[in-house]
């Protein structure tokens, strides 16, 4: 950026005299919304609101800029504030794309009408059907599995089956769970509701609570450390946290802890996604679609999933070797969007069952 | 201005969502109300006792290490509550440093008894927040002189009795101002209690919004919270009644009470213990994590993060202290209930959870921009570019003001009470009135009160998260934003690099304030 330009931007930011005409309006792509249709297609900038943390997106955006010359401006926040922000800004928003974590949040963003349907051959080809919105308002970019983790010293994996069976008496005082406030557990319970119905699911969750070895944990890593320290024997975590722990400890410090994949007969492994969509009032929709398509392409997918040890959403792309070493699994066939629809029911159910 | 987020919240009361309320009323509210009451009462009581006793010891007594503790006990201010929580958990939990060492040394059965979520939250918030009471009431003890205590001794009271029956009652507005801040901060806290999974009113607000997808229900809960706080504030005022707290001469200079050797060493031990648990141990834990992760985490952008944190802290301190002075002055000049009530209402934003306040503020500011745009288009034609007020530093500072006015107002207001009304009369007699009275007579006397307010605002803004996240201009990441980026993905150890930077930058104003107050 040239110095004078930088000076101007800084002055605009600080004085707050952000009349778009004076501050941003000089750039061709930020035409008034009623002229957006005629704005030049080749925008040199695209603006992203991201609930995915900065260190997981910056390297990818940097590469995109390198390859295409398009600058990616982004700001990060939690999902709900970002969605409220888009709602408040309405047609004056500067954001072209919303990137977020968890299918429930993507579903809610679409429900609130902040995303637009997009027709893209590339995205249809790269992202499987169950990992995208039926109305094409969002597409998954990475897949995370939430599965069972156990102590190899104290648990025989043949005794493990599905999530529901963790409510069995066998696991009395041996189970560790993360707080029900975390959306990952809400999605998991939503999946159980879809499979077993509310009544049976409430029984399962009550069984979990009865089996808890200690208070719920505030994060997955602490939960796994508790298993390693002998506080409990079995738990439920997102696999990338397991991978991160493996990486930190190095191969010569192999952990007495392993992942177990629930089989297809028990409903399969619960998966969730991170993904994105183009905002309804995007000033540069073509640039946003181009970025989304690029993110679903093999080169970007490897990096996008690899940075966080997740599974690529694009089935043509192999997972990171460390991730692939955990073996094949059968994912739940529930469309991920359904987790959003059932999330409120899941939260209420967990409150009733006393799962904090 | 500070009322806008409140208004947005209160407006939500008119559109209740019966299904969610029924669920909350049956399964959530009974428990979180009990939890919240426990937390607020215990933290208020403990911070009052610890904060006031430490303040009196360092301000009015002499004992080994007093000069060091005088400023060192302020240092915990610079440690965000959620960081303290994580560091203490990292030290004392089952998988933490201490218990792991115990098990390694004495076998699997060894360990500490678990505190439980309630006690852990109470202890952590007390350690994080007692400096508010300490800082504000230390000023009171330092300026009340030793004459009162000398009188107390002359009628045969021990130093402890003198503290309880003379010094403490004279310092009540200051202690109360500090405790009021602590109580509001505790009510609004989300980060600390969520480390321990302790469910409070605030976690219920977040649950309604983030998990049940009902911002309305969240806003409704927030307005109920504000009502409760308003009742508490009014009660405290009534309780304080018509007592006046002007200084009894400036007499006695800076003479201090010399404690007997045993009492003096007890005082030293007490101060050391608090300093150790609230600051030294957690910071050492942060340092240990920083050493592990520094190479992977640190990059030159940190200078920019720190620069923005400092800039925002300073600018916010300037804006908020100015507003607080004007507000306190207005109430002093026109002490009728309406003005006082208005001043109270303006500071209630501090008790609202930050993210809720941020959204309320954001919606209001966007609405204002849209209004201006509509007006401009009506006047200048439909093609006029939209006016966007968000994403500017000015908006950010206004949002900080809405949240932290209470922090600036408390110390300034209670210091203003120390100034005798006769001084105003004398100044007026010499033709000094209006804002010149404030600027030329009050401000110089209020020195330490103003410095206290500025320090509190500065460190609070440095630690603040939800407003910073939502209103910052593109690319304006700060140290606290960096902490958020990493902790939201569970990288607590890596986040210690930025957490430690916040602590280090926060030390600067603490040291400056100390030099100022000698």
Interface residues (C-beta under 8 A of the other chain):
Chain A: X12 X13 X14 X15 X16 X18 X19 X20 X21 X24 X25 X32 X33 X34 X35 X47 X53 X54 X55 X56 X73 X74 X75 X76 X77 X78 X79 X80 X81 X84 X85 X88 X89 X90 X92 X94 X108 X179 X181 X183 X186 X214 X215 X216 X217 X218 X219 X220 X221 X222 X225 X226 X228 X229 X230 X231 X241 X308 X343 X344 X347 X348 X351 X352 X356
Chain B: X23 X27 X28 X93 X94 X95 X100 X103 X108 X114 X116 X117 X194 X195 X196 X197 X199 X203 X206 X207 X209 X210 X211 X212 X213 X215 X355 X358 X359 X362 X363 X366 X367 X369 X370 X373 X382 X383 X384 X385 X386 X387 X388 X389 X390 X391 X392 X393 X394 X395 X466 X469 X470 X472 X473 X474 X475 X476 X477 X481 X484 X485 X486 X488 X489 X490 X492
